[in-house]
Amino acid sequence: MALRQYRPDHYQYDESIPKEKQQATYQAYHVTDPARERIKEFFFFLNIAIFSVITVIATYIYLSNGVPIFLAFILAILTGLVGLKLVQLFIKKKLYKSKNRTTAKK
C-alpha cells in the first residue's frame, strides 16, 4: 500500500525559481596529473601498511610482557602512530638530504 505524500494546502504549489531565470554556474576545468594521483594513493596505502605492521608488532610485545589486553591495544595504537610519524620524518630527512646533494653537485 503506497503512502500518501501529505502536503498542507499552503505548500501545494512549488515556489522554486524557473529554470529559464536561473543563472548557470561554471567552474574552470583543472587537469589532474595521473602520475601524481597514483603516488598520493601509493603513499596513503603505504602509511596504512606501516601503521598496521608497527601496531601488530607492538601489540605482540606488550601482550608477551604481561600487559593487560585493553591497555596493550591502546598502547600499541599509540606506538603505531608515533612509529608512523618517526618513519615519515626519517623518510623526509633522507629525501631532503638527497635533494640537497643533487642540487649542490650541479
Residue, then its C-alpha position, 0 to 999 in steps of 0.5 A: m500500500a503506497l503512502r500518501q505524500y501529505r502536503p498542507d494546502h499552503y505548500q501545494y504549489d512549488e515556489s522554486i525559481p524557473k529554470e529559464k531565470q536561473q543563472a548557470t554556474y561554471q567552474a574552470y576545468h583543472v587537469t589532474d596529473p595521473a602520475r601524481e594521483r597514483i603516488k598520493e594513493f601509493f603513499f596513503f596505502l603505504n602509511i596504512a601498511i606501516f601503521s598496521v605492521i608497527t601496531v601488530i608488532a607492538t601489540y605482540i610485545y606488550l601482550s608477551n610482557g604481561v600487559p593487560i589486553f585493553l591497555a596493550f591495544i591502546l598502547a600499541i595504537l599509540t606506538g603505531l602512530v608515533g612509529l608512523k610519524l618517526v618513519q615519515l620524518f626519517i623518510k623526509k630527512k633522507l629525501y631532503k638530504s638527497k635533494n640537497r646533494t643533487t642540487a649542490k653537485k650541479 
